[in-house]
Amino acid sequence: MTEIAKVQTYELMISELKEIAKQLDDPETPLEEMMRLHQRGLALIRSCEEFLQKAELTITEIQLEE
């Protein structure tokens, strides 16, 4: 799991992604900041995907045990 996911919960990552989307939609956001936000957003998306994959695997394992 990436370092981002270790520090933040899934809900916090989604909340941050929503905030990033708002900032990217703001025409006043400078281009350099938009590029930084884009990179941060991509990292958060990867972490969310990893979290969901692990959650799905856990659920599948629990169902198989039953």
N, CA, C and O atoms as a Tripos MOL2 file, in Angstrom:
@<TRIPOS>MOLECULE
protein
  264   263    66     0     0
PROTEIN
NO_CHARGES

@<TRIPOS>ATOM
      1 N           0.8530   -1.1800    0.0000 N.3       1 MET1
      2 CA          0.0000    0.0000    0.0000 C.3       1 MET1
      3 C           0.8960    1.2390    0.0000 C.2       1 MET1
      4 O           1.9580    1.2450    0.6220 O.2       1 MET1
      5 N           0.4670    2.2660   -0.6890 N.am      2 THR2
      6 CA          1.2880    3.4670   -0.7600 C.3       2 THR2
      7 C           1.2600    4.2180    0.5580 C.2       2 THR2
      8 O           0.4120    3.9630    1.4130 O.2       2 THR2
      9 N           2.1820    5.1350    0.7140 N.am      3 GLU3
     10 CA          2.2710    5.8990    1.9510 C.3       3 GLU3
     11 C           1.0230    6.7500    2.1770 C.2       3 GLU3
     12 O           0.6150    6.9490    3.3210 O.2       3 GLU3
     13 N           0.4200    7.2480    1.1200 N.am      4 ILE4
     14 CA         -0.7900    8.0610    1.2620 C.3       4 ILE4
     15 C          -1.8780    7.2660    1.9630 C.2       4 ILE4
     16 O          -2.5010    7.7570    2.9040 O.2       4 ILE4
     17 N          -2.1080    6.0460    1.5130 N.am      5 ALA5
     18 CA         -3.1720    5.2270    2.0750 C.3       5 ALA5
     19 C          -2.8810    4.8430    3.5220 C.2       5 ALA5
     20 O          -3.8200    4.6460    4.2930 O.2       5 ALA5
     21 N          -1.6380    4.7320    3.9100 N.am      6 LYS6
     22 CA         -1.2940    4.3920    5.2770 C.3       6 LYS6
     23 C          -1.6660    5.5220    6.2300 C.2       6 LYS6
     24 O          -2.0300    5.2720    7.3790 O.2       6 LYS6
     25 N          -1.5780    6.7460    5.7650 N.am      7 VAL7
     26 CA         -1.7810    7.9040    6.6180 C.3       7 VAL7
     27 C          -3.2500    8.3130    6.6460 C.2       7 VAL7
     28 O          -3.7230    8.7960    7.6750 O.2       7 VAL7
     29 N          -3.9710    8.1410    5.5720 N.am      8 GLN8
     30 CA         -5.3270    8.6310    5.4710 C.3       8 GLN8
     31 C          -6.3300    7.4930    5.3110 C.2       8 GLN8
     32 O          -6.0170    6.4240    4.7880 O.2       8 GLN8
     33 N          -7.5420    7.7640    5.7810 N.am      9 THR9
     34 CA         -8.6150    6.8110    5.5590 C.3       9 THR9
     35 C          -9.1630    7.0140    4.1530 C.2       9 THR9
     36 O          -8.9010    8.0270    3.5050 O.2       9 THR9
     37 N          -9.9190    6.0390    3.7010 N.am     10 TYR10
     38 CA        -10.5400    6.1310    2.3740 C.3      10 TYR10
     39 C         -11.4130    7.3810    2.2900 C.2      10 TYR10
     40 O         -11.3820    8.1020    1.2930 O.2      10 TYR10
     41 N         -12.1890    7.6320    3.3400 N.am     11 GLU11
     42 CA        -13.0910    8.7940    3.3430 C.3      11 GLU11
     43 C         -12.3190   10.1030    3.2440 C.2      11 GLU11
     44 O         -12.7520   11.0280    2.5580 O.2      11 GLU11
     45 N         -11.1860   10.1860    3.9220 N.am     12 LEU12
     46 CA        -10.3770   11.4010    3.8380 C.3      12 LEU12
     47 C          -9.7750   11.5830    2.4470 C.2      12 LEU12
     48 O          -9.6780   12.7030    1.9440 O.2      12 LEU12
     49 N          -9.3760   10.4780    1.8350 N.am     13 MET13
     50 CA         -8.8200   10.5780    0.4790 C.3      13 MET13
     51 C          -9.8880   11.0570   -0.5070 C.2      13 MET13
     52 O          -9.6090   11.8910   -1.3690 O.2      13 MET13
     53 N         -11.1090   10.5290   -0.3810 N.am     14 ILE14
     54 CA        -12.2030   10.9610   -1.2610 C.3      14 ILE14
     55 C         -12.5110   12.4390   -1.0340 C.2      14 ILE14
     56 O         -12.7410   13.1840   -1.9860 O.2      14 ILE14
     57 N         -12.5150   12.8520    0.2140 N.am     15 SER15
     58 CA        -12.7640   14.2560    0.5380 C.3      15 SER15
     59 C         -11.7010   15.1570   -0.0910 C.2      15 SER15
     60 O         -12.0180   16.2120   -0.6400 O.2      15 SER15
     61 N         -10.4490   14.7370   -0.0060 N.am     16 GLU16
     62 CA         -9.3710   15.5230   -0.6060 C.3      16 GLU16
     63 C          -9.5040   15.5540   -2.1270 C.2      16 GLU16
     64 O          -9.2470   16.5830   -2.7510 O.2      16 GLU16
     65 N          -9.9010   14.4400   -2.7220 N.am     17 LEU17
     66 CA        -10.1060   14.4160   -4.1760 C.3      17 LEU17
     67 C         -11.1970   15.3960   -4.6000 C.2      17 LEU17
     68 O         -11.0690   16.0680   -5.6240 O.2      17 LEU17
     69 N         -12.2600   15.4760   -3.8200 N.am     18 LYS18
     70 CA        -13.3360   16.4320   -4.1250 C.3      18 LYS18
     71 C         -12.8230   17.8630   -4.0550 C.2      18 LYS18
     72 O         -13.1700   18.6930   -4.8960 O.2      18 LYS18
     73 N         -11.9980   18.1520   -3.0550 N.am     19 GLU19
     74 CA        -11.4310   19.4870   -2.9220 C.3      19 GLU19
     75 C         -10.4940   19.7940   -4.0910 C.2      19 GLU19
     76 O         -10.4900   20.9110   -4.6090 O.2      19 GLU19
     77 N          -9.7150   18.8230   -4.4980 N.am     20 ILE20
     78 CA         -8.8200   19.0010   -5.6440 C.3      20 ILE20
     79 C          -9.6410   19.2950   -6.9030 C.2      20 ILE20
     80 O          -9.2800   20.1720   -7.6890 O.2      20 ILE20
     81 N         -10.7360   18.5700   -7.0930 N.am     21 ALA21
     82 CA        -11.5830   18.7900   -8.2700 C.3      21 ALA21
     83 C         -12.1270   20.2180   -8.2850 C.2      21 ALA21
     84 O         -12.1790   20.8530   -9.3390 O.2      21 ALA21
     85 N         -12.5310   20.7200   -7.1240 N.am     22 LYS22
     86 CA        -13.0280   22.1060   -7.0430 C.3      22 LYS22
     87 C         -11.9370   23.0910   -7.4370 C.2      22 LYS22
     88 O         -12.1840   24.0390   -8.1820 O.2      22 LYS22
     89 N         -10.7260   22.8590   -6.9300 N.am     23 GLN23
     90 CA         -9.6270   23.7650   -7.2330 C.3      23 GLN23
     91 C          -9.2460   23.7090   -8.7110 C.2      23 GLN23
     92 O          -8.8970   24.7280   -9.3060 O.2      23 GLN23
     93 N          -9.3150   22.5190   -9.2970 N.am     24 LEU24
     94 CA         -8.9980   22.3980  -10.7230 C.3      24 LEU24
     95 C         -10.0480   23.0760  -11.5940 C.2      24 LEU24
     96 O          -9.7420   23.5430  -12.6910 O.2      24 LEU24
     97 N         -11.2680   23.1310  -11.1130 N.am     25 ASP25
     98 CA        -12.3410   23.8050  -11.8620 C.3      25 ASP25
     99 C         -12.2810   25.3220  -11.7290 C.2      25 ASP25
    100 O         -12.8990   26.0320  -12.5230 O.2      25 ASP25
    101 N         -11.5580   25.8220  -10.7530 N.am     26 ASP26
    102 CA        -11.4550   27.2600  -10.5160 C.3      26 ASP26
    103 C         -10.5190   27.8830  -11.5460 C.2      26 ASP26
    104 O          -9.3390   27.5380  -11.5970 O.2      26 ASP26
    105 N         -11.0340   28.7970  -12.3650 N.am     27 PRO27
    106 CA        -10.1840   29.4170  -13.3960 C.3      27 PRO27
    107 C          -9.0650   30.2880  -12.8120 C.2      27 PRO27
    108 O          -8.1390   30.6650  -13.5300 O.2      27 PRO27
    109 N          -9.1430   30.6060  -11.5320 N.am     28 GLU28
    110 CA         -8.1110   31.4230  -10.8830 C.3      28 GLU28
    111 C          -6.9080   30.5960  -10.4200 C.2      28 GLU28
    112 O          -5.8880   31.1590  -10.0230 O.2      28 GLU28
    113 N          -7.0200   29.2810  -10.4680 N.am     29 THR29
    114 CA         -5.9140   28.4220  -10.0320 C.3      29 THR29
    115 C          -4.7800   28.5040  -11.0540 C.2      29 THR29
    116 O          -4.9890   28.2450  -12.2390 O.2      29 THR29
    117 N          -3.5820   28.8630  -10.5930 N.am     30 PRO30
    118 CA         -2.4410   28.9590  -11.5170 C.3      30 PRO30
    119 C          -2.0930   27.5920  -12.1270 C.2      30 PRO30
    120 O          -2.3270   26.5500  -11.5160 O.2      30 PRO30
    121 N          -1.5450   27.6180  -13.3100 N.am     31 LEU31
    122 CA         -1.2110   26.3940  -14.0360 C.3      31 LEU31
    123 C          -0.2720   25.4840  -13.2410 C.2      31 LEU31
    124 O          -0.4790   24.2710  -13.1930 O.2      31 LEU31
    125 N           0.7490   26.0580  -12.6230 N.am     32 GLU32
    126 CA          1.6810   25.2330  -11.8350 C.3      32 GLU32
    127 C           0.9600   24.5300  -10.6920 C.2      32 GLU32
    128 O           1.2420   23.3670  -10.4040 O.2      32 GLU32
    129 N           0.0390   25.2210  -10.0440 N.am     33 GLU33
    130 CA         -0.7450   24.6230   -8.9640 C.3      33 GLU33
    131 C          -1.6660   23.5360   -9.5130 C.2      33 GLU33
    132 O          -1.8600   22.5030   -8.8720 O.2      33 GLU33
    133 N          -2.2260   23.7620  -10.6810 N.am     34 MET34
    134 CA         -3.0860   22.7570  -11.3150 C.3      34 MET34
    135 C          -2.2950   21.4800  -11.6030 C.2      34 MET34
    136 O          -2.8070   20.3770  -11.4150 O.2      34 MET34
    137 N          -1.0750   21.6230  -12.0490 N.am     35 MET35
    138 CA         -0.2410   20.4580  -12.3390 C.3      35 MET35
    139 C           0.0700   19.6900  -11.0520 C.2      35 MET35
    140 O           0.0410   18.4600  -11.0340 O.2      35 MET35
    141 N           0.3660   20.4260   -9.9800 N.am     36 ARG36
    142 CA          0.6360   19.7870   -8.6960 C.3      36 ARG36
    143 C          -0.6160   19.0710   -8.1820 C.2      36 ARG36
    144 O          -0.5390   17.9400   -7.7020 O.2      36 ARG36
    145 N          -1.7600   19.7370   -8.2860 N.am     37 LEU37
    146 CA         -3.0250   19.1400   -7.8450 C.3      37 LEU37
    147 C          -3.3540   17.8860   -8.6570 C.2      37 LEU37
    148 O          -3.8400   16.8940   -8.1150 O.2      37 LEU37
    149 N          -3.0880   17.9450   -9.9440 N.am     38 HIS38
    150 CA         -3.3430   16.7940  -10.8140 C.3      38 HIS38
    151 C          -2.5150   15.5910  -10.3650 C.2      38 HIS38
    152 O          -3.0380   14.4810  -10.2600 O.2      38 HIS38
    153 N          -1.2270   15.8080  -10.1000 N.am     39 GLN39
    154 CA         -0.3590   14.7240   -9.6420 C.3      39 GLN39
    155 C          -0.8290   14.1620   -8.2980 C.2      39 GLN39
    156 O          -0.8400   12.9480   -8.0970 O.2      39 GLN39
    157 N          -1.2130   15.0420   -7.3920 N.am     40 ARG40
    158 CA         -1.7160   14.6090   -6.0840 C.3      40 ARG40
    159 C          -3.0050   13.8000   -6.2670 C.2      40 ARG40
    160 O          -3.1980   12.7690   -5.6210 O.2      40 ARG40
    161 N          -3.8730   14.2730   -7.1440 N.am     41 GLY41
    162 CA         -5.1180   13.5630   -7.4120 C.3      41 GLY41
    163 C          -4.8750   12.1700   -7.9630 C.2      41 GLY41
    164 O          -5.5440   11.2180   -7.5590 O.2      41 GLY41
    165 N          -3.9340   12.0400   -8.8740 N.am     42 LEU42
    166 CA         -3.6020   10.7220   -9.4290 C.3      42 LEU42
    167 C          -3.0900    9.7790   -8.3400 C.2      42 LEU42
    168 O          -3.4500    8.6020   -8.3140 O.2      42 LEU42
    169 N          -2.2590   10.2940   -7.4520 N.am     43 ALA43
    170 CA         -1.7330    9.4680   -6.3530 C.3      43 ALA43
    171 C          -2.8700    9.0280   -5.4290 C.2      43 ALA43
    172 O          -2.9030    7.8820   -4.9810 O.2      43 ALA43
    173 N          -3.7870    9.9320   -5.1500 N.am     44 LEU44
    174 CA         -4.9260    9.5880   -4.2930 C.3      44 LEU44
    175 C          -5.8250    8.5480   -4.9580 C.2      44 LEU44
    176 O          -6.3050    7.6240   -4.3010 O.2      44 LEU44
    177 N          -6.0480    8.6990   -6.2410 N.am     45 ILE45
    178 CA         -6.8800    7.7290   -6.9730 C.3      45 ILE45
    179 C          -6.2430    6.3460   -6.9220 C.2      45 ILE45
    180 O          -6.9340    5.3540   -6.6940 O.2      45 ILE45
    181 N          -4.9420    6.2730   -7.1310 N.am     46 ARG46
    182 CA         -4.2480    4.9740   -7.0470 C.3      46 ARG46
    183 C          -4.3980    4.3720   -5.6500 C.2      46 ARG46
    184 O          -4.6250    3.1710   -5.5080 O.2      46 ARG46
    185 N          -4.2700    5.2000   -4.6320 N.am     47 SER47
    186 CA         -4.4040    4.7060   -3.2640 C.3      47 SER47
    187 C          -5.8210    4.2260   -2.9850 C.2      47 SER47
    188 O          -6.0140    3.2070   -2.3230 O.2      47 SER47
    189 N          -6.8090    4.9510   -3.4840 N.am     48 CYS48
    190 CA         -8.2130    4.5410   -3.3070 C.3      48 CYS48
    191 C          -8.4640    3.2040   -4.0130 C.2      48 CYS48
    192 O          -9.1350    2.3260   -3.4700 O.2      48 CYS48
    193 N          -7.9250    3.0590   -5.2160 N.am     49 GLU49
    194 CA         -8.0960    1.8040   -5.9550 C.3      49 GLU49
    195 C          -7.4630    0.6370   -5.2050 C.2      49 GLU49
    196 O          -8.0490   -0.4430   -5.1290 O.2      49 GLU49
    197 N          -6.2760    0.8470   -4.6520 N.am     50 GLU50
    198 CA         -5.6120   -0.1990   -3.8760 C.3      50 GLU50
    199 C          -6.4470   -0.5750   -2.6530 C.2      50 GLU50
    200 O          -6.6150   -1.7530   -2.3360 O.2      50 GLU50
    201 N          -6.9640    0.4400   -1.9770 N.am     51 PHE51
    202 CA         -7.7860    0.2010   -0.7990 C.3      51 PHE51
    203 C          -9.0120   -0.6330   -1.1540 C.2      51 PHE51
    204 O          -9.3410   -1.5930   -0.4570 O.2      51 PHE51
    205 N          -9.6820   -0.2630   -2.2360 N.am     52 LEU52
    206 CA        -10.8940   -0.9770   -2.6480 C.3      52 LEU52
    207 C         -10.5810   -2.4060   -3.0880 C.2      52 LEU52
    208 O         -11.3580   -3.3210   -2.8160 O.2      52 LEU52
    209 N          -9.4580   -2.6010   -3.7600 N.am     53 GLN53
    210 CA         -9.0660   -3.9610   -4.1650 C.3      53 GLN53
    211 C          -8.8260   -4.8430   -2.9440 C.2      53 GLN53
    212 O          -9.2440   -6.0000   -2.9170 O.2      53 GLN53
    213 N          -8.1590   -4.2990   -1.9450 N.am     54 LYS54
    214 CA         -7.8980   -5.0620   -0.7280 C.3      54 LYS54
    215 C          -9.1900   -5.3320    0.0340 C.2      54 LYS54
    216 O          -9.3650   -6.4120    0.5980 O.2      54 LYS54
    217 N         -10.0830   -4.3680    0.0510 N.am     55 ALA55
    218 CA        -11.3700   -4.5650    0.7200 C.3      55 ALA55
    219 C         -12.1670   -5.6570    0.0180 C.2      55 ALA55
    220 O         -12.7740   -6.5020    0.6760 O.2      55 ALA55
    221 N         -12.1690   -5.6470   -1.3060 N.am     56 GLU56
    222 CA        -12.8780   -6.6700   -2.0720 C.3      56 GLU56
    223 C         -12.2830   -8.0560   -1.7990 C.2      56 GLU56
    224 O         -13.0190   -9.0300   -1.6400 O.2      56 GLU56
    225 N         -10.9680   -8.1390   -1.7460 N.am     57 LEU57
    226 CA        -10.3080   -9.4110   -1.4570 C.3      57 LEU57
    227 C         -10.6880   -9.9090   -0.0570 C.2      57 LEU57
    228 O         -10.9550  -11.0960    0.1310 O.2      57 LEU57
    229 N         -10.7120   -9.0120    0.9090 N.am     58 THR58
    230 CA        -11.0890   -9.3760    2.2730 C.3      58 THR58
    231 C         -12.5180   -9.8970    2.3200 C.2      58 THR58
    232 O         -12.7930  -10.9040    2.9720 O.2      58 THR58
    233 N         -13.4170   -9.2220    1.6390 N.am     59 ILE59
    234 CA        -14.8210   -9.6470    1.6140 C.3      59 ILE59
    235 C         -14.9480  -11.0200    0.9610 C.2      59 ILE59
    236 O         -15.6920  -11.8760    1.4400 O.2      59 ILE59
    237 N         -14.2220  -11.2240   -0.1300 N.am     60 THR60
    238 CA        -14.2570  -12.5130   -0.8120 C.3      60 THR60
    239 C         -13.7320  -13.6230    0.0910 C.2      60 THR60
    240 O         -14.3040  -14.7120    0.1410 O.2      60 THR60
    241 N         -12.6540  -13.3480    0.7950 N.am     61 GLU61
    242 CA        -12.0880  -14.3440    1.7050 C.3      61 GLU61
    243 C         -13.0620  -14.6790    2.8340 C.2      61 GLU61
    244 O         -13.1930  -15.8420    3.2160 O.2      61 GLU61
    245 N         -13.7350  -13.6790    3.3620 N.am     62 ILE62
    246 CA        -14.7130  -13.9060    4.4340 C.3      62 ILE62
    247 C         -15.8610  -14.7620    3.9130 C.2      62 ILE62
    248 O         -16.3180  -15.6760    4.6000 O.2      62 ILE62
    249 N         -16.3210  -14.4710    2.7120 N.am     63 GLN63
    250 CA        -17.4240  -15.2500    2.1350 C.3      63 GLN63
    251 C         -17.0080  -16.6960    1.9100 C.2      63 GLN63
    252 O         -17.8190  -17.6040    2.0920 O.2      63 GLN63
    253 N         -15.7680  -16.9230    1.5200 N.am     64 LEU64
    254 CA        -15.2940  -18.2850    1.2890 C.3      64 LEU64
    255 C         -15.1730  -19.0620    2.5970 C.2      64 LEU64
    256 O         -15.3530  -20.2800    2.6110 O.2      64 LEU64
    257 N         -14.8730  -18.3750    3.6890 N.am     65 GLU65
    258 CA        -14.7480  -19.0170    4.9840 C.3      65 GLU65
    259 C         -16.1050  -19.4600    5.5470 C.2      65 GLU65
    260 O         -16.1740  -20.3930    6.3470 O.2      65 GLU65
    261 N         -17.1550  -18.8030    5.1350 N.am     66 GLU66
    262 CA        -18.4780  -19.1070    5.6720 C.3      66 GLU66
    263 C         -19.0820  -20.3370    5.0930 C.2      66 GLU66
    264 O         -20.1970  -20.7080    5.4580 O.2      66 GLU66
@<TRIPOS>BOND
     1     1     2 1
     2     2     3 1
     3     3     4 2
     4     3     5 am
     5     5     6 1
     6     6     7 1
     7     7     8 2
     8     7     9 am
     9     9    10 1
    10    10    11 1
    11    11    12 2
    12    11    13 am
    13    13    14 1
    14    14    15 1
    15    15    16 2
    16    15    17 am
    17    17    18 1
    18    18    19 1
    19    19    20 2
    20    19    21 am
    21    21    22 1
    22    22    23 1
    23    23    24 2
    24    23    25 am
    25    25    26 1
    26    26    27 1
    27    27    28 2
    28    27    29 am
    29    29    30 1
    30    30    31 1
    31    31    32 2
    32    31    33 am
    33    33    34 1
    34    34    35 1
    35    35    36 2
    36    35    37 am
    37    37    38 1
    38    38    39 1
    39    39    40 2
    40    39    41 am
    41    41    42 1
    42    42    43 1
    43    43    44 2
    44    43    45 am
    45    45    46 1
    46    46    47 1
    47    47    48 2
    48    47    49 am
    49    49    50 1
    50    50    51 1
    51    51    52 2
    52    51    53 am
    53    53    54 1
    54    54    55 1
    55    55    56 2
    56    55    57 am
    57    57    58 1
    58    58    59 1
    59    59    60 2
    60    59    61 am
    61    61    62 1
    62    62    63 1
    63    63    64 2
    64    63    65 am
    65    65    66 1
    66    66    67 1
    67    67    68 2
    68    67    69 am
    69    69    70 1
    70    70    71 1
    71    71    72 2
    72    71    73 am
    73    73    74 1
    74    74    75 1
    75    75    76 2
    76    75    77 am
    77    77    78 1
    78    78    79 1
    79    79    80 2
    80    79    81 am
    81    81    82 1
    82    82    83 1
    83    83    84 2
    84    83    85 am
    85    85    86 1
    86    86    87 1
    87    87    88 2
    88    87    89 am
    89    89    90 1
    90    90    91 1
    91    91    92 2
    92    91    93 am
    93    93    94 1
    94    94    95 1
    95    95    96 2
    96    95    97 am
    97    97    98 1
    98    98    99 1
    99    99   100 2
   100    99   101 am
   101   101   102 1
   102   102   103 1
   103   103   104 2
   104   103   105 am
   105   105   106 1
   106   106   107 1
   107   107   108 2
   108   107   109 am
   109   109   110 1
   110   110   111 1
   111   111   112 2
   112   111   113 am
   113   113   114 1
   114   114   115 1
   115   115   116 2
   116   115   117 am
   117   117   118 1
   118   118   119 1
   119   119   120 2
   120   119   121 am
   121   121   122 1
   122   122   123 1
   123   123   124 2
   124   123   125 am
   125   125   126 1
   126   126   127 1
   127   127   128 2
   128   127   129 am
   129   129   130 1
   130   130   131 1
   131   131   132 2
   132   131   133 am
   133   133   134 1
   134   134   135 1
   135   135   136 2
   136   135   137 am
   137   137   138 1
   138   138   139 1
   139   139   140 2
   140   139   141 am
   141   141   142 1
   142   142   143 1
   143   143   144 2
   144   143   145 am
   145   145   146 1
   146   146   147 1
   147   147   148 2
   148   147   149 am
   149   149   150 1
   150   150   151 1
   151   151   152 2
   152   151   153 am
   153   153   154 1
   154   154   155 1
   155   155   156 2
   156   155   157 am
   157   157   158 1
   158   158   159 1
   159   159   160 2
   160   159   161 am
   161   161   162 1
   162   162   163 1
   163   163   164 2
   164   163   165 am
   165   165   166 1
   166   166   167 1
   167   167   168 2
   168   167   169 am
   169   169   170 1
   170   170   171 1
   171   171   172 2
   172   171   173 am
   173   173   174 1
   174   174   175 1
   175   175   176 2
   176   175   177 am
   177   177   178 1
   178   178   179 1
   179   179   180 2
   180   179   181 am
   181   181   182 1
   182   182   183 1
   183   183   184 2
   184   183   185 am
   185   185   186 1
   186   186   187 1
   187   187   188 2
   188   187   189 am
   189   189   190 1
   190   190   191 1
   191   191   192 2
   192   191   193 am
   193   193   194 1
   194   194   195 1
   195   195   196 2
   196   195   197 am
   197   197   198 1
   198   198   199 1
   199   199   200 2
   200   199   201 am
   201   201   202 1
   202   202   203 1
   203   203   204 2
   204   203   205 am
   205   205   206 1
   206   206   207 1
   207   207   208 2
   208   207   209 am
   209   209   210 1
   210   210   211 1
   211   211   212 2
   212   211   213 am
   213   213   214 1
   214   214   215 1
   215   215   216 2
   216   215   217 am
   217   217   218 1
   218   218   219 1
   219   219   220 2
   220   219   221 am
   221   221   222 1
   222   222   223 1
   223   223   224 2
   224   223   225 am
   225   225   226 1
   226   226   227 1
   227   227   228 2
   228   227   229 am
   229   229   230 1
   230   230   231 1
   231   231   232 2
   232   231   233 am
   233   233   234 1
   234   234   235 1
   235   235   236 2
   236   235   237 am
   237   237   238 1
   238   238   239 1
   239   239   240 2
   240   239   241 am
   241   241   242 1
   242   242   243 1
   243   243   244 2
   244   243   245 am
   245   245   246 1
   246   246   247 1
   247   247   248 2
   248   247   249 am
   249   249   250 1
   250   250   251 1
   251   251   252 2
   252   251   253 am
   253   253   254 1
   254   254   255 1
   255   255   256 2
   256   255   257 am
   257   257   258 1
   258   258   259 1
   259   259   260 2
   260   259   261 am
   261   261   262 1
   262   262   263 1
   263   263   264 2
@<TRIPOS>SUBSTRUCTURE
     1 MET1         2 RESIDUE 1 A MET
     2 THR2         6 RESIDUE 1 A THR
     3 GLU3        10 RESIDUE 1 A GLU
     4 ILE4        14 RESIDUE 1 A ILE
     5 ALA5        18 RESIDUE 1 A ALA
     6 LYS6        22 RESIDUE 1 A LYS
     7 VAL7        26 RESIDUE 1 A VAL
     8 GLN8        30 RESIDUE 1 A GLN
     9 THR9        34 RESIDUE 1 A THR
    10 TYR10       38 RESIDUE 1 A TYR
    11 GLU11       42 RESIDUE 1 A GLU
    12 LEU12       46 RESIDUE 1 A LEU
    13 MET13       50 RESIDUE 1 A MET
    14 ILE14       54 RESIDUE 1 A ILE
    15 SER15       58 RESIDUE 1 A SER
    16 GLU16       62 RESIDUE 1 A GLU
    17 LEU17       66 RESIDUE 1 A LEU
    18 LYS18       70 RESIDUE 1 A LYS
    19 GLU19       74 RESIDUE 1 A GLU
    20 ILE20       78 RESIDUE 1 A ILE
    21 ALA21       82 RESIDUE 1 A ALA
    22 LYS22       86 RESIDUE 1 A LYS
    23 GLN23       90 RESIDUE 1 A GLN
    24 LEU24       94 RESIDUE 1 A LEU
    25 ASP25       98 RESIDUE 1 A ASP
    26 ASP26      102 RESIDUE 1 A ASP
    27 PRO27      106 RESIDUE 1 A PRO
    28 GLU28      110 RESIDUE 1 A GLU
    29 THR29      114 RESIDUE 1 A THR
    30 PRO30      118 RESIDUE 1 A PRO
    31 LEU31      122 RESIDUE 1 A LEU
    32 GLU32      126 RESIDUE 1 A GLU
    33 GLU33      130 RESIDUE 1 A GLU
    34 MET34      134 RESIDUE 1 A MET
    35 MET35      138 RESIDUE 1 A MET
    36 ARG36      142 RESIDUE 1 A ARG
    37 LEU37      146 RESIDUE 1 A LEU
    38 HIS38      150 RESIDUE 1 A HIS
    39 GLN39      154 RESIDUE 1 A GLN
    40 ARG40      158 RESIDUE 1 A ARG
    41 GLY41      162 RESIDUE 1 A GLY
    42 LEU42      166 RESIDUE 1 A LEU
    43 ALA43      170 RESIDUE 1 A ALA
    44 LEU44      174 RESIDUE 1 A LEU
    45 ILE45      178 RESIDUE 1 A ILE
    46 ARG46      182 RESIDUE 1 A ARG
    47 SER47      186 RESIDUE 1 A SER
    48 CYS48      190 RESIDUE 1 A CYS
    49 GLU49      194 RESIDUE 1 A GLU
    50 GLU50      198 RESIDUE 1 A GLU
    51 PHE51      202 RESIDUE 1 A PHE
    52 LEU52      206 RESIDUE 1 A LEU
    53 GLN53      210 RESIDUE 1 A GLN
    54 LYS54      214 RESIDUE 1 A LYS
    55 ALA55      218 RESIDUE 1 A ALA
    56 GLU56      222 RESIDUE 1 A GLU
    57 LEU57      226 RESIDUE 1 A LEU
    58 THR58      230 RESIDUE 1 A THR
    59 ILE59      234 RESIDUE 1 A ILE
    60 THR60      238 RESIDUE 1 A THR
    61 GLU61      242 RESIDUE 1 A GLU
    62 ILE62      246 RESIDUE 1 A ILE
    63 GLN63      250 RESIDUE 1 A GLN
    64 LEU64      254 RESIDUE 1 A LEU
    65 GLU65      258 RESIDUE 1 A GLU
    66 GLU66      262 RESIDUE 1 A GLU
